[in-house]
Structures are given as structure tokens and as C-alpha cells.
């Protein structure tokens, strides 16, 4: 589930596992750019470290 919001007048994206997620992951444009610049390493990290429990 994805929501969009604002923090101190700046755009924010909020990622939730589901509607009841108590600990959503939120970030702004600067961190979104950083994630995109490093998406292949993030994918590699997940592949190397994911277990059946947290896939």
C-alpha cells in the first residue's frame, strides 16, 4: 500500500505492508533518488539475504 503526503511542505511517499501497518517506511525525494541510484545493489542485497520467512 502506498500513500503520499507532505512533511514540512515537502512531498513524502509512505510505504505500508497493509492498512494496519504500525511502522510504515516513509521518505522524500532526496532519499527516493538515492534508492533509485542504488536499486541494483538493493535487489542484490535482498537476493543474498532473504530467507523463506521474510520473502
N, C-alpha and C positions, 0 to 999 in steps of 0.2 A: 504494500500500500504506500502510495506516495502523496504527500501533501506539500503545498507551497505556502510560505509565509513570509514574514518580514521580521528583522531584528535591527533595531536602531536605524530604521529607514532603508535597510539593505535587503535584497531578496535572499530567501533561505529556502532550501529544499529539505524535507523531512522524510526519512525512510523508516517505515514501520513493518514489522513482521505480520501484524494483523491489527485490527481496530483496537484491541485491548493492550497493545504493547506498551509497557510502562517505561521502557528505555529506548526511545527512538534514536536514530542516528541522524543528526542534522548538520548541515554545513552550507556555506555561502559560495559565491562564485570563485573566489581565490582557491579554496580547497577543492572545488569541483574541477578546476583547471589542472591542479596538481594531480588529482586522481586520474584524469584523462591522459595526462602526460606519462603516467606510470601504470596504465591499465594492464599492459602485458606482464609486468612484474607482479602485479596484484593477482592476476589469473594464475601465474606460475606458483605463487605462494599458496594459494588456495589448493591447487592440484597437489602440491607436495605435502600439505599439512592437513587436508580434510580427512576425517575419519567417517565411517559409516554413520556415526551418531550425529555429526554436525554437517552433513552434506545438505 
